[in-house]
Amino acid sequence: MAKKGFKFEVSGKVQGVFFRQTTIGEAKKLGLVGWVRNDASGTVQGEAQGPDAQADSLKDWLQHKGSPGSRIDRCDITNERSLTQLDYGDFEQRS
């Protein structure tokens, strides 16, 4: 099964609306690993890794859906790459 990873940064109303917790739930539901955190600039940043189709599903979720109460103005996907192995064992919140 092909795997990929990517980093993301989501801007808009994404802090104080359970965006991180909802992202963790969505990523785990999809079987992805990685991390998510609030940034001091007001964005939510993270990295996700896992099977191609599931990673694409999370990208779509980050770009268009988000948590209830959030407003996504922009979602930058960077460092998208193919992986032979995953760097994380779970999807977690970081400080």
Summary of the structure (lengths in Angstrom):
residues: 95
radius of gyration: 12.1
end to end distance: 31.6
largest distance: 36.5
contacts: 295
relative contact order: 0.35
helix: 26%
strand: 43%
